[in-house]
């Protein structure tokens, strides 16, 4: 019946516009793959900075537009930290307006398939004005958790009450409006210009509210309270159709870094549920002290570990030069360090017993979907909220509460998760969430139904577009 309905409908084209960051491009391309499987043609407009590889997605059409960023902002993803993230996003919302408009109205998109709508990363708030000027319906993709986004509309209140800007003296204070968050958990970023961050968030919220709907890489059973709250505040259609990566469709990775397949061959030599997988994502940077404390904490745990250390992700170091002489040899094969790993394959491996993560949303969802407990070390924005919910709401992991990493604390946290009763209880809870995540994609499941609603919604929007 579903295939027959697809045949009867006129084939439509969707234009997708991702933010040029690893944690944003991956879910956008996964979403594109899902919607392509539902009969839509896909065009990806991307900025020529951290660009996806078109050869990995031969069924999509790709168009590149210039970024217009000043040279000092052009850092590789493996660069020296997050201090320019807000400046980059703010600049892109200005410099790409006209190139984006020209691409949308150019002959490059002129074919026999009408464009049904634009699906933009929500951080590109400028796309609302461009889409409206062309009478093109616009949906947004939120690549973070609904729980973290739910805090954004309350920023004016949090500023008024003095929670923001975050002060060191109030870090442990509860945010009574958003239990169980503490001030240190608020979705903010360390920046010299916090007012620019607040302004960006305000624009993102207002332009999201003006969209034709929000697509989420989450599932209702996990974040129903936050989804309900956002729906009440924004009054637009909501489509929590995740987890994207579990749709079992042919999807090629768009990693900016080469995935080291030795990760899998090494895991094949390890006992079930024995390995600690450590990865802090594509942006976070460590100090020399943090790096060494992590190294010794892992070594002293006496458990096997797979550790992702991105090149130039430690201040003042290219890669592993800071490790003491003989450190790797002393492990006798118990530790395996790579520059980047095929994370979804790693987390699905039977040998992995825990994931020490930066608590980015993609990583959090991937860990939940494989039933892997987490140790959380957040860095900024949504990671702060995600880690608190992992440890205190969903209770599928533990959070390193001390802002200063110390090898003894690391060893104790690993022991708690891997060897103690509390760890067994956590493993049981995350296993139940894994079952929910898989069930919601099956026929009649919540994400299955929301995807059907999204497809119908897009078709209902198509008649509004003159392109």
Secondary structure as GFF3:
##gff-version 3
##sequence-region A 1 467
A	DSSP	alpha_helix	2	8	.	.	.	ID=ss1
A	DSSP	beta_strand	13	17	.	.	.	ID=ss2
A	DSSP	alpha_helix	22	37	.	.	.	ID=ss3
A	DSSP	beta_strand	41	47	.	.	.	ID=ss4
A	DSSP	three_ten_helix	54	56	.	.	.	ID=ss5
A	DSSP	beta_strand	61	65	.	.	.	ID=ss6
A	DSSP	three_ten_helix	71	73	.	.	.	ID=ss7
A	DSSP	alpha_helix	85	95	.	.	.	ID=ss8
A	DSSP	alpha_helix	97	105	.	.	.	ID=ss9
A	DSSP	three_ten_helix	107	109	.	.	.	ID=ss10
A	DSSP	beta_strand	115	121	.	.	.	ID=ss11
A	DSSP	alpha_helix	127	133	.	.	.	ID=ss12
A	DSSP	beta_strand	138	142	.	.	.	ID=ss13
A	DSSP	alpha_helix	146	152	.	.	.	ID=ss14
A	DSSP	alpha_helix	155	160	.	.	.	ID=ss15
A	DSSP	three_ten_helix	168	170	.	.	.	ID=ss16
A	DSSP	three_ten_helix	176	178	.	.	.	ID=ss17
A	DSSP	three_ten_helix	183	185	.	.	.	ID=ss18
A	DSSP	alpha_helix	194	209	.	.	.	ID=ss19
A	DSSP	beta_strand	214	216	.	.	.	ID=ss20
A	DSSP	alpha_helix	220	234	.	.	.	ID=ss21
A	DSSP	beta_strand	238	240	.	.	.	ID=ss22
A	DSSP	three_ten_helix	244	246	.	.	.	ID=ss23
A	DSSP	alpha_helix	262	267	.	.	.	ID=ss24
A	DSSP	beta_strand	275	279	.	.	.	ID=ss25
A	DSSP	alpha_helix	288	300	.	.	.	ID=ss26
A	DSSP	beta_strand	305	308	.	.	.	ID=ss27
A	DSSP	alpha_helix	327	330	.	.	.	ID=ss28
A	DSSP	beta_strand	335	338	.	.	.	ID=ss29
A	DSSP	alpha_helix	343	348	.	.	.	ID=ss30
A	DSSP	beta_strand	352	357	.	.	.	ID=ss31
A	DSSP	alpha_helix	361	369	.	.	.	ID=ss32
A	DSSP	beta_strand	374	376	.	.	.	ID=ss33
A	DSSP	alpha_helix	382	392	.	.	.	ID=ss34
A	DSSP	beta_strand	397	399	.	.	.	ID=ss35
A	DSSP	alpha_helix	407	419	.	.	.	ID=ss36
A	DSSP	alpha_helix	421	439	.	.	.	ID=ss37
A	DSSP	alpha_helix	446	462	.	.	.	ID=ss38
###
